[in-house]
């Protein structure tokens, strides 16, 4: 099963929760593709064990955070059977907007909490 992982970034670096999301995707038998908004963290994402593919999604919308614009851009390249995003404020907004805009696997979206985040 193809799993799309929405990478979480912190500044211009990949947030460690992304590796945990990839691990979750592999655990459920998935083949993870990581989407990196604005291309941030793409090199780091490629080095995570289990990642099948990394897609850098670039565009003017990634200059500042706009959940709707980010979701639309990420939605245009997502194609997995399952989409996994971190349960951070940004991850929740992007995932919810992707689902509302008709991400094909919207009924299978999953949000994971990063350690210590509650």
C-alpha positions as CSV (number, residue, x, y, z in Angstrom):
1,X,0.0,0.0,0.0
2,X,1.3,3.4,-0.9
3,X,1.4,5.8,2.1
4,X,1.9,9.6,1.6
5,X,3.7,11.2,4.6
6,X,3.4,14.9,4.9
7,X,6.8,16.0,6.2
8,X,6.8,18.3,9.2
9,X,9.5,21.0,9.1
10,X,10.9,23.3,11.8
11,X,12.3,26.3,10.1
12,X,14.2,25.0,7.1
13,X,15.0,21.6,8.7
14,X,13.0,18.4,8.9
15,X,11.3,17.8,12.2
16,X,12.1,14.5,13.9
17,X,8.4,13.5,13.9
18,X,8.7,12.9,10.2
19,X,10.9,9.9,10.8
20,X,8.3,8.6,13.2
21,X,5.6,9.0,10.7
22,X,7.7,7.0,8.1
23,X,8.2,4.3,10.8
24,X,4.5,4.2,11.3
25,X,3.9,3.9,7.6
26,X,6.4,1.0,7.3
27,X,4.9,-0.7,10.4
28,X,1.5,-0.9,8.7
29,X,3.0,-2.4,5.7
30,X,3.2,0.8,3.6
31,X,5.6,2.1,1.1
32,X,6.1,5.7,2.2
33,X,6.4,8.7,-0.1
34,X,7.4,11.8,1.8
35,X,6.1,15.2,0.6
36,X,8.3,18.1,1.6
37,X,6.6,21.5,1.5
38,X,8.8,24.1,-0.1
39,X,11.5,21.4,-0.5
40,X,12.5,21.9,3.2
41,X,14.1,18.8,4.6
42,X,14.0,16.8,1.4
43,X,17.7,15.7,1.7
44,X,17.1,14.6,5.3
45,X,13.9,12.8,4.4
46,X,15.7,10.8,1.7
47,X,18.0,9.5,4.4
48,X,15.2,8.1,6.6
49,X,15.2,4.3,6.6
50,X,12.2,3.0,4.8
51,X,11.5,6.0,2.5
52,X,10.7,4.9,-1.0
53,X,10.4,8.4,-2.6
54,X,10.7,12.0,-1.6
55,X,8.8,14.7,-3.5
56,X,9.8,18.4,-3.0
57,X,6.7,20.4,-3.6
58,X,7.8,24.0,-4.4
59,X,5.9,27.1,-5.1
60,X,5.4,30.7,-4.1
61,X,2.8,29.6,-1.5
62,X,5.5,28.2,0.8
63,X,7.1,31.6,1.6
64,X,4.9,31.7,4.7
65,X,2.4,29.3,6.2
66,X,-1.1,29.3,4.6
67,X,-2.7,25.9,5.4
68,X,-5.2,26.1,2.6
69,X,-2.5,27.0,-0.1
70,X,-0.1,24.4,1.3
71,X,-2.9,21.7,1.3
72,X,-3.8,22.5,-2.3
73,X,-0.2,22.3,-3.4
74,X,0.4,19.0,-1.5
75,X,-2.9,17.5,-2.6
76,X,-1.8,18.0,-6.3
77,X,1.0,15.4,-5.9
78,X,-0.4,13.1,-3.2
79,X,-1.4,9.8,-4.5
80,X,-1.1,7.2,-1.7
81,X,-3.8,4.9,-0.3
82,X,-3.2,6.5,3.1
83,X,-2.0,10.0,4.0
84,X,-0.3,10.5,7.4
85,X,0.5,13.9,8.9
86,X,1.8,14.9,12.3
87,X,-0.8,16.1,14.9
88,X,0.8,19.5,15.2
89,X,-1.1,22.7,14.5
90,X,0.2,22.8,10.9
91,X,-0.2,19.1,10.3
92,X,-3.8,19.1,11.5
93,X,-4.7,22.2,9.4
94,X,-3.1,20.8,6.3
95,X,-4.6,17.3,6.7
96,X,-8.1,18.6,7.5
97,X,-7.9,21.0,4.5
98,X,-6.7,18.2,2.2
99,X,-9.5,16.0,3.3
100,X,-12.1,18.8,2.8
101,X,-10.7,19.5,-0.7
102,X,-11.1,15.9,-1.7
103,X,-7.7,14.2,-1.1
104,X,-8.5,10.8,-2.6
105,X,-7.7,8.8,0.6
106,X,-9.4,11.3,2.9
107,X,-11.4,8.7,4.8
108,X,-8.1,7.0,5.7
109,X,-6.2,10.1,7.0
110,X,-4.3,9.7,10.3
111,X,-2.7,12.2,12.6
112,X,0.1,11.2,14.9
113,X,1.3,13.1,17.9
114,X,5.0,13.9,18.2
115,X,6.5,12.7,21.5
116,X,5.8,15.2,24.3
117,X,3.3,17.1,22.3
118,X,-0.1,17.2,24.0
